Amino acid sequence: MSLRKQLVGLLRFCNKYYTSVQHSLIRTTTGMNCRSCWRSSGNASNLEQSRPQRGRLMLLLWIILSSSLCLIVDGQMKISPEIVQQWAESFGKEIAALSSRYSGAKLLQKKYKDIEGVVKIEEVDGEELVKKFAEEMEEMLGRKMESVKRLAEAAEDADLYHEYNETLEFDYFNSMLINTVDEDGNPLPLGGEFPLEENEHFNKLPVNTQQSNIQVPTNVYNKDPDIVNGVYMSEALNDVFIDNFQKDPTLTWQYFGSSTGFFRLYPGIQWTPDENGVVTFDCRNRNWYIQAATSPKDVIIVVDVSGSMKGLRLTIAKHTINTILDTLGENDFVNVIAYSDYVRYVEPCFKGTLVQADLDNREHFKLLIEELHVKGEGKVKKAMKESFKILNEAAAMGQGSLCNQAIMLITDGAMEDFQDVFEQFNWPERRVRVFTYLIGREMTFAENVKWIACNNKGYYTHVSTLADIQENVMEYLHVLSRPMVISHDHDIIWTEASMDSVLFNTQAQSLLLMTSVAMPVFSKKKETLSHGSLLGVVGTDVALRELMRLAPRYKLGVHGYAFLITNNGYILSHPDLRPLYKEGKKLKPKPNYNSVDLAEVEWEDREEILRTAMVKGETGTLTLDVRTSVDKGRRVMFLKNDYFYTVLSETPFSLGVVLTRGYGQYIFTGNVSVEEGLHDLLAPDLTIASEWTYCETDIDPAHRKLSQMQAVVRYLTGKEPDLECKSGKNVYQSDVQLLQQTLFDAVVTAPMEAYWTALMLNTTGIDEGVETVFLGTRSGLLRFQRYAGIEKRVAKSFLTSTDRENMFTLDHFPVWYRRAAESPAGQFLYYVPRQESRDMFRSYEADYSTTLNPEEVEQQEKKGRKQRPAEEEGSIVISTTTVTVTVGKKTAIAGAFLPTASPLPESNA
């Protein structure tokens, strides 16, 4: 937006002494050739002529603007700088007076000055803070791990006492077929009536909290004896699911993924197939299953691209490689080699090494594999030697996973003699397992290919069609899991951040960023102990949004924040993580959303001191001078940040807490009686941060529909004494300090309601263009007064639920609060926000972070098309300032004002 347009908008603040200044200006500008300027500013001129009593400073600034345009036209100065300076000073004083008058900032500053004797200011101890947050997170995650352990024990016991029955018939609830009927109105087999009810805890999805149900992929026969026996056996998990949920009401989805392919999910849901009626979801492909079922591994994929691999064989080979890649995760390492007459790396940059099998690298390999072409004669011996060299060097140098190592050979036949290669590189230890995949219907070389696998502790499989790929590839996981199964190593694993857009088809649920905790389930039957049998994997999901609630925003200060990373350096949660992109009307996960490195967001850590320490699981502190942005990257602030970090026990995660020097160093606390605080909390102009936890409403199902304000009021009035709104011995403690501070702020700021109301009732009226005044405090309390009705307001979406930039959220304080905090207390800062900063979807990268409320995403999906586009709203000028509390030599921010939201008129200039 041009400066001219912004300044024209500011004119609407000024409304005095038009006539006398007009005469003065006529004398000053005699002889100036400004016709073109007056015409170009015709909109403003007409506006003034239609209101002859408009303010002096409006005309003063208008003349400044017109004069500047004349200077461009005539190329010479017609007004002295002294006069321009006088006009600017006059205008500055006038707009400052307007801001001061309508905000009432001086009154509130006096109120806080009066109570300085009864408040306490403390310096925030970052080391103590990160320790406390970590303990609370460990406690929460510990409850999830205990739930998973109970599931694993129950599943193993159920299998131990179950006798396999080849002819067993059992009508289970198939989540695809429930509540559906055939043409005659009869329930479908494996269907039947399965009650579903919307549940607030599960993002309003229709669920059955009394029972789990079964999902079976389309490519798996749902009445196969292995499936039926497994489902029947796992019925014992229903009671454990329910008991877990009663013991820990914050649990979300619990599940058992069977090695045979079925997926038991609690609570039960209606599964929706894709547009072709197909369910491609296979629990055995999920990261939580793969990581729990196997140990970390180094994998070299060797593919035959000789002339005999043309046509369908090459297509099957490519799909086999992609399926293998899909079974790898962050803790695995991989490379892909193609061979014919010679050996070549699919990615030459990765020659002779292993790369982490993160999402970026896996997708990169997939793109390169599509470009493979067949030619020449297949000579696998050289490729096998190259593969063994890579794996041996990695082991010798302490690189890679330092665990399992495997070679995946994909070919349509092997004619060479390989024994000397294995004798040189792999025998007698057979440390590297070799898995072979014979491609195509031709069986001439089957014995050779099988011999390679069997003599190197691997597994041989024949893949003749595309339909065979999925089941055959999964077999290698069972082989790699045997050492764990035999030794019964029930290692608990945690996954990186994920969004399950395959499992859940609603925006709210599929865009919820989660981590999963999982554990393998083994057979304890005597006949399986010698060779081991993996029954499947049990697990549950943890919403990262809920985990980050344990690091309350108000304790971190205006610019402070908390973040989580994995032991690979990837971000789990960070205010600057932008995991979505916009496609049409919908938001979708970015391809690499869960492999964003800490160094990419905390880029001032150039020597990666912070990253290295956190990846190693160390505890410590670090100070950095940083540049941070507000208003969606359009404004930069220079801060000195103190970083405090520590590891979360029994997890691969590390927690970081960032505190900013200055006002962020201190926090003040006050106390009032419940009766006094409640009276002022009920004022109609007051709200509290809806995303913060003043009261824990997710424990009792009866409380889940309550907003935070409703919960606080019902608790304080005694209507809901069982609400967790106070500190105590219960593990689900809310923060008593936050609630006390909110009541205190409500009392101290209460006079503002009367002050603003008096201005509204004043006979002189409100200056045109002044729309809204409001204030916010560190406790998330927000008071506001609308000086203009909705029909007259230009900024209609300002301070609504979609205006996240200007509200207190789980991620950040409002923009106006952050900007005010970096300006001298008592001085007003003026800025013009961009229109799209008030449109959630306009700048999706700046608005969607790891903790965005999924319900708001759903609302936007449903209502987005009906909402007024941001460009139809006018621009506004925002003036903001802070009020402070000082005790001794310590000063803390008590709150921030945004006293005016004034429209800028439209202009063609």
N, C-alpha and C positions, 0 to 999 in steps of 0.2 A: 504494500500500500504506500502511496506517495506521501511525503511529509505534508504537502499542501492539504491533502484530504484529512490527515490526522488533525492538523491545526484548525481547519474549518470546523471540525467537530468540537474542539475545545472552546470555540466561540460561544457555543450554546450555554456555557457556564456564566457568561458575563452579561449583565442586563441593567447598567446604570449610566446616567449622564451622557446620553447620546448627543444632545443638541449642542452643548458647549464645546465638546471635543470636535464635533463635526465642523464647526466654524473655524476652530484652530487648525484643523487639518486642511481645510480649503485654502487658508492662507499659506500654509507650509508648502502645499503642492502646486501653487500657481505656476503656470508655464510648463508643467510636465506633460509630455505627450503620452498619455496612458490610455488612449481609447481602446487599443487592442487588449490591454490588461483588464479594463472594466468589462469588456465584452466577454473575455474568457472566464471572468469570475461572475458571470451573470446570475448564476444560481444563488450565490451568496448575496449579491446585491439585491435581488428581488426579495430574498428573505428579510433583509434589513428594512427595505422600503415597506414591506407588509406589516412590520412591527416597529413603528417610529419611536417607541419608548424602550427599545432594547438597550442593553448596557453599553457604557462607554468603552469598556475594555474589549467588547466584541468588535466594535468598529476599529479600535486601535490595532488589534491583531489582524483584522481583515486588511487594513491598510498596509501593515507590514508585509502581509502575504502578497497583496497586489503590487506593492513597490518592488518586491523581489522579482516578480514576473516582469515588471517594466525594465529592471536592470538587465534582464536577459534580452529583452527586445531592443533596447537602446544601447546596451553595452557600456553604460556609464552610470555613476552614482548620482542620484538626485536628492537623497535624504542623508543627512549626516549620521555617522555611526552613533553619536551621542544620543540623538533622538530615538533611534532604534533601541538603544540600550535602555532608555527611560521607559519606552513602551513595554519592553520585555520585563523590566523590573515591576512595573505597575501590574502587568498581567500575572506575573508570578505571585505577587502578594495577594491579588484577588482570588486566584484559584486555590492558593494555600488557605486563605480564609474560608472559602467555601468547603474545602475538604475538612478543615478543623471543625467548622460549624456542624456539618451534617454527620460527621463521625462521632463526635463527642469524645474523642480520644483524650483530651485534657481532663475531662471529668473522670474517666476510668483510671487514668494515670494517678489522679489524686486519691481515688478509692484504694488503689494498691499501695500508695504511699502511706495512707492512714493505717493499713493493717500490717505494715512491715515489722512492727513489734511483736506480732503473734505468729509470724510464719518462720519457717526454718529452711535455709538453703544449704544443700549438700552437694559436694562434688561427686560426680558420677565416677564410680570405680569400675573401669572397664574390665580389669582382670577378674574382679568379683562377679561382674555382670555376665561375662562369657562362661564362667564356671557355673553360675546358677542356671543359666539358660541350658547349658549342656546337660546338667543333672536332670532337669525337667524333661528334656527331649529323650534322654536315655531311659527315663522312667516310662515315658509314653511308648517308645519303641520296644522296651522290654516287655510290656504287656502284650504287644503284638506277637513277639517271639514266643511267649508262653502259650498263646492261643494256637500258634502253628505247631508247637511241640505236642500239645494235647491231641490235635488232629492226626499227627503222624503216629502217635502211640495207638490211637483208636483204630486207624486204618490197618496197622500191622497186626493188631490183635484180631480184628475182624477177619483178615485173610488167614490167620493161623487156624481159626476154628471153622473155616469154610471149606467144604469138600467140593471140588470141581465136579460139575454135572454136565456132561455133553448135551443132554436133552432137556436141560432146565428151561422152563418157560416162566417168564416174569414180566408182567405189564407195568413198566415204569413210566414216569411222566417225561416224555420227550418234549423239550422246550420249543421245538419247531411245530409240534402237532397239538399241543394243549389248546383247549377252548375252540377247536375247529371241528366242523362236521362235514360229512360227505354229502352227495346230492340228495340223499334220502333223509338228511337231518340227523344221522347217527354219528356219534363221536368216532373220530379216526382211531385206528389201532395205535397204541402207545400215546394216545391223547387223553381225552376226557376233561372233566371240569377241574380247573386249577385256579382257585380264587386269587385274584390280584387286586392290590389296593395301592394307590399313590402314597408314597412315603417321603416325608420331608428330608429325612436323613440320607436317603438315596436319591437326592436331587429330583424328587417328585416323580420318579419312575414307578410304574405299577409293579409291585413285587409281592411275594408271599413270604413273610418272615417266619412262618410256621413250618416251611418245608423247602428243601432244595429240589432242583430238577436237573435233567441230563441233556447235554447237547452232544450230538454226534455229527462229525463232518459228512458232507454229502458222499465223499469217496470211501466212506467206511460203512459196511452193512450194519444197520442198527439192531439186527437180531442175530448177529454172529454169536456163537456160544461163548467166545472170550468176552464179548461185550456184555452179554446177559449175565454171566457169572460175576464179572467185575462190578456191574451196577448193583446186583443183588447183595454182594459182599459189602459194598460201600454205603448201603442204606444205613449202616451203623453210625455214619458220620452226621446224620441229621440231628440227633440229640446233642452231639458235641458242638455243632454249628450254633444251635440255639443257646446252649449253655455258655459258650464263649461270648455271644452277643449280650447275654444278660450280665455277665461278669464285667465286660468292657463295652459299654454302649457306644463308644467312639469307633468301634470296628466297622469297617465297610464290607467289601466283598470277601467272602471266604470260599475256597475252592479246592477240589482234588482233580488233578489232571492225570488220567490213567495212561500207562505205557501202551495200552491197546487202542487208545485214541478218543475215548469218551471223556467228557468234562462235566463234573458235578459242581454246580454253582449255588451258593446260598447268599442272599435269599433267591428263591426261584423267580425267573422272569420269562416273558414271552420272547422267544428268539425270532428276529426278523431276517429272512434271507435277502440276498441281493436281488436286483431287478430280474435276474434269470432264474430265481427260485433256488439258488445254490448257496450253501453255507461252506465257505472256504476256511473258516476259523478252525485251526487244529492246535489244541493246547500244547502239543509236543513241539511246536515251532516257536512258542513264546519264549522270550528271553529268560523269564523266571524258571521255566521248566528246564531249559538247556543248561543254565548255570548250576541249578541244583542237582541235576542228574549226572553231570560230569565235572571233572576238575578242569582248570585252565589248560589250554593246549596250544601247541604249535602245529600248524597244518600247511603242508605243501600240496597243492592241487596240480596234478600232472595230467594234461589232456592231449590225446592223440588227434592231430590235424592232418594226417596223411590223406592221400587221395581216396582211400577206401571209406573214409568217414563222411562222405558227401551225403547230401539230402537229409532224410529223416534222422539218420544217425548223428549228424552234427547238431541238429535241432535238439535231440534227446540229450546229447552231451552238454550243450549249453544250459539246458534246464537243470541238469544234474549239478553242474557247477554252481548255478544260482541257488539251488536248494541247499547245497553244502554251505555256501556263504551265509545263508539265512540262519544256519544253526550256530553261527559264531557270534561272540559278543566282545565287549570291551576288554575282557581279561584274556582273550585269545589273540594269537598272532598268525599271520597267513601270508602266502605268496602264491602266484599262479604261473605255471610254466607250460608252454605249448611246445610240441615236438613233431617233427616229420623227419626230413633228412638231417636237420640240425635242431638245436635247442634254442629257444628264444623266450624271453620273459614277456608276458602280456603287457606289463608296464616296465619299460627299460629303466626308468628311474629307480625301481626297486630291485635292481639286479644284485644278486648275492646276499640278500638280507630278508628279514622278516618285518612286516609292518603290523601295527595294531589293527585288529579287526573291528574298528569302530564303524559307525554307520557311513561316514564319509568315504572311507577306504573300500568298504564293501560295495557301495553304490558305484564307485569309480571302477572297480573291477568288472562289475556287471556291464557297464557301458562298453568297456574294452572287449569283453567277451563276445558281444554282439557283432564285433567287427572281424572275428576270426573266419578265415577261409581255409579250405583244404587244398593240399598240394604235396606231391612227392611221396616218398616211401617212409613208413613209420619205423624209426629206430629209437626204441625206448631206453636202451641201455645208458646212453649219454644223459638222458633226462633224469634217470634214477640216480646216477652218480652225482649230478648237480644238486638234486634234492637232498641227498644225504650230506653233502658238503655243507649246505646252508644250515641244516639242523644241527650237525656236529659242531660247527663253528659257533652257533648261537649258544649251545649248551656250554662249550668251553669258555666263552667270554661272559657268561652270566647274563645273557640277553634272552628275550622272549619270555614265555610264561614260566620257565624253569620247572615245568611239570610234564604232562603228557606230550608226546611227539608222534605225528602221524603223517603218512603220505597217502593221498587219494589218487589212485591211478584209474583214469577213465579212457577206455580203449575198446576197439572192436576185435582185438586179437593181439597176441604177443608171440612172435616166432623165435626170438633170440634166446640165448642161454644166459640167465641172469645170476646163476649161482655164485660166480666169482665176485659180482657186485655186492651181494649180501654178505659173503665171507669177508670182504674187505671192510665194509662199513657197518654191518649190523649184527653179525653173528660173533660169538655165541650169545651175547647178552639180549639181543633182540629188543633193544631199548626203543627203537622206532617201530611202531605198528604200521603195516601196509594194508590198506583197504582197496579192493579192486572192484570195478564196475564194468562188466562186459556189456557193451552197447550193441543193440540190434538182435535180430532173430538167429543169426548165424552162430552155431555152437562149435565150429571146428577147433577153435583155440580155447575152449572153455577150461579144459584141464590145466593148460599152462597158466591161465589167469588165476584159477583157483589155487594152484600150487604156490603162487607168489604170496597170496593172502595167508594161506594156512601155515606157511613156513616162517611168517613174520608176525605172528600173534594178531592177525587182522581178521577180516571178514570178506567173503566173496559174495557178490550178488549179481544177478542177471537182470538188466533193464532193457526190455524189448519194446515198450511203448511209453508214451508220455504219462499214462495213468500209473505206471509202476514206480515212478521216480520217488514220490513222497515217502511211501512205506519203506522202500529199499534204502534210501539215504538214512532214515532214522535208525537203522540197525547199528550203524557205527557208534551211536551214542550209548546203546546198551553195552557194547563191548568195552568202551572206554570207562563205563561206570562200574564194571565188575570188581575192580580193586576196592572201590568204596563200598560196594554191596557186601563183599565177602568180609571186610573188616567192620562193616556196619558204622561207617563214619557219617553220622548225622550232622553234617555241617550245615549251619544256617547261612543262607546267602541273601544279600540285598542287591537289588538291581539299580541301574541308573534311572534317571527320570524317564517317564514314558507317558504317552497318551494312547488310549485304546480305542481308536476310531473303527476298528474291526469288530470288537466285542459290543460296543455301544453305538447306537445309530442316532442318538440325540446330540445336539451341539453341546448342551450343558455337561453331559457325562463324558463325551468323547474328547473334549478339550480340557478335561481336568487332569492336571499334571500330578503324577503319582510315582511312588516307588513301591516295589513289591518285596516282601520277605517270604522265603520259601525254604522247604526242607524235603529231602528225598524220603521215599517210603520203600522199605525193603521187605521181602518175604522172610519170615522167621521159621518156615517149615524146614524140617530136617533134610528133606531131599533136595533143597535148594542151597543149603549152606556152603557146600563145596565149590559150586560154580557161581552162586549169587543170582538173585532175581530182583530186578527193579520193578516194583508195582506201579510207581508213579511219583507225583510230587504234590504236596499240599502247600497252600500259601494264602496270603491275604494282602490287600492293597492298603497303602497309607497315603492319603492325600497330603501333598507337600504344603498346601495351603493351611491345613490344620496344624501341621508340625510347626510352621513359622508363626502361628499365633502364640507360641510359647516364648517368642521374643517380642514383647509388646512394643509398639511404635513409640508410645509416649516416654518409655525409659531410654530410648536411643536419641532423643532430641530431634530438632528440625531437619538436620541433614544426615543423621545417623541411619544405619541400617544393619541388618544381619544377613548372612548368606551361608549356604551349604555347598560343599563340593565332595566329589568322590575321591578315592585314593588314586584315581587316574588323572586327577586335575580337572575333571569335567564338572560343570555347574549343575547342581540339583535345584537350587533356588537362589535367585539374585534379583534385586529390583531392576537391573539393566538387562536381564535375559528376555529377549523378544522372540518367543518360539513360534509365532504364527505369521502367516501371510494371508492376504485377502484374494480370494478367487471368486469373482462375481459378487454375490451377496453374502457369501459364507467365508468364515475364517477357517484356515486349515493349518496343520502343523508344517513347519518348514522341514525340508529333508534332513537337516543336521541339528534339529532343535535340541537333541539330548547329547550332543557331542561338542558343545561350546566350551572352550577351555577358559579357565579363570584368567589367563593372561590376555584374553581377548576383551575382557571388560575392565579388569584392573590393570590397564596397560601402563600406568605409571610405575608399576613394579617391573621395571625393565630388566633388572638382573634376576628376576623371578625368585627373590628371597622369600617372599610371602608364599608363593605357589609351592616351592620346594619344601618348605617347612610343613605346610599343611598336608601335602601329599605323603610326607613321611610320618604324619600323625603326631607332630610335635605340638607343644604348648609354648606360646610366647607372645611378644608384642613387636610392633613395627610402626614407625611414623613416616608418612609420605606427604609431600606437597602435591596436591591433585588439582586438576581442572574438572569441574563437573558442570553439567548443563541443566537448565530448567526450561520450562515452556517448550518442551519437545525439541531440545537441542538448539534453540534459537538464541539462547542467552547463556553465557559462560560465567561461572564463578570460580574463584581461586580459593581453595580451602587447605587447611592443614589437618590431615586425618590421622588418628591413632587407630591402628588395627590390633585386635586382640583375637587370638585363635587357640583352639584346642580340639582334640579328637573326641568323637562320641564312642564310648566304650562298646565293644561287641558289634560294631558296625564298621564299614569301610568309609565312613563319612567324617568330615571335619567341619566344625562350625567357626565362622568368623563374625566378629562384631566390630563395627566401625563407628567411632565417635569423633565429632568435629570439634576442634579447639574453638574457644569463644563461648558463645551462649550455650553450645551443646555440652559444655563441661559441667554445668550446674543444673540442678532441678530444685524447685522450691515446693514445699508442702504446707498445707494449712488444714484446719479442722473446724467443722461446725457440727451442730446437732442435726440428727436425721430430720427432725420436724422442720427446722429452718431451711435446710437444704432441699427437702422434698417440696416445700411450698414454692420455692423459686424454680425448681426443676420442671414444674408443671406449667410454666409460662408458655403461651402459644407460639412465641417467637423462638423457642429453644429446641434444638435437636442434639443428639450425640452421634458419634461415629458408628454407623451401622455395622461395619466390618470388624470393629474391635470387640473384645470380650470383657464386658462389664459383669455379665452374669453368664454362667455356663448353661446354655439352653439345649444342648445336644445329648444330655444324659437321660432325662425322662422324656418319653415320646409325647407326653402331654404338653411339654414346654417348647417343642420344636417349631411350632408355628408363631411363637412370640418373637417380636422384634426386640432388639437390645433395650430400647426405651421402655417398651411394655414390660419386659422382664424386670428391669430395675424398679419401676414404679410398683409393680405387683409385689415384689419382694419387700420394698421399704414400707408399703402400706399393710403388710402382713397377710395379703391375700394368697401369696405363694411362699410360705416360710421354708419349703423344701428346696427352693432354688439355690444353686451354688453361687451366691453373690458375696460371700465373705470368706476370709481365710480360716482354715481349720485343719483337721487331720485328714480330711478326705483327699484322695489323690487327684480329684478333679477340681482343684482350687481355682477360683477366679482371683483377680488381683484386688485385694482390699484397698490398697493405696490408690489405685485408679478410681475406684468408686468414691472414696473419701475426697479426692481432689476434685472430682466432678461436682460433688455437692458444694464444695468450697467455692469453686469457680462460679457456680450458679448463683450463689449468694452475693459474691462480690460484683458480679456483672449485672445483677438484677436492676440497678438504677438506670441502666441504658435503655431498658424498655420504656420507662416513663419519659426519659429524655427524647427518644425518637418519636414517641407518640405526641409529645408536646409540639415538636416541630411540625408534625402532620396537621395538628389542630390550630397552628398559628394562623392568624388572619391574613398575613402576607402571603401565605401559601408556600409551596415548594418551588424552587427554581426549576424551570423547565430543563429536562435532560437528566436530572438526578434520579436514578432509578432505584438503586438498592444500597443499603448499608448493612454491614454485618461484621462480626468479630468471631475469632476462634481462639481457643486456649489449648495448651499442651495436652489437656485431658481429653481432647476430641470434642469438647463442647462447642456448639455453633449457635450464635444468636443472629437474627437478621430481621430487617424491616424493609418491606417493599414500599418505596415511595410512589411508585407508579403501578397501575393495574396491569394485568396481563395483556389487555388490548392495546396499551400504550407502550409496553416495554419492547425495546428493540432486541435485547438479549434474552429471548424467551427460554432458551435452554440453560441459561446461566444458573448454577447451583441446583440443578436437577440431578436425578440419579445417573443420567448418562454423562454428566459433566465431571468425570472422574479427576481430571487435572486440578479442579478447584474444590475438591472435597477431601476429607480425611479418609484414607484407605489403608488397607493392610500394608501397602508398599510405601506410601509417602504422605507427608503433610501437603496441604494445598500449595499450589504455585505461589499464590499471593503471600502466604505465610512464609515460605522459603525465601522469597525475594525480599520481604520486609526485614527478615532476620539479618540480612547482610547489609542493611542500611542503618545509619545512626538512629537510635531510638528517638521517637518524637518527630522525625523528619519524614515527610511524605515522599514516596517514590511513585512516579507515574509511568505507566506503560500501556501499550495497546496490544492485547493478545491477538494472535491470528485466529481467524474465524474457525478454522478446522480444529483448533485446540479444544473447541467445545463440541466436537463431533467424534464420538467414539470410534467409528469405523473409518473416518477420513484419514486418520493417522494411526492405523492399527498397531504399528510396531512400537509406537510410544505409549500406547495404552494397555496393551495386553502383556502382562508379565506372568510369572509363575503363580501368582496368587489372585488373579482375576476371579471374581465371583462367577461361577458357572451359570447361575441363574440369570445374571445380567447378559451373558452371551445369548442365552436362550430367548430372553425378552427382545434383544436386538434382532434376532433372527425372525421373530414373529412380527415385530412392530416396525422394523427398520424401514420398510417400504412406505409406511404411512407417515413417518415422521417428517417434519419440515426440514428440507436440506439446509445445511449450515450456510450455504452461500446466500440463502434468502434472508438470513438475519443480518442486521446491521453490525458495524464494528462498535466496540466500546472502549472507553478510556478507564483504566483502573488506577486508583491511587491507594497506596497501602502504607501502613506504618506499624510500629510495635510499641507496646507499653511494657515496662519492666518492673521488677522488684529488686531492691538492693538491701542487703543485710551485711553490715560491715563493708568489706571490700569485694564481696561477691555479688554479682548481678546476674539475674536469670530473666528470660523472657516470660512474661505472664500471659501474653496473648498478642494477636496481630489483628489489625483492622483492615478492612477493605471498604472505605467509606463511600465511594461513589462508583457507580457503573453508568457512565454517560454515553449516549449514542453519538456516533458520527454520522451526519447526514450523507446520503448518497450524492455523488458528484461525478460528472463526466470528465473531470480533469484528471 
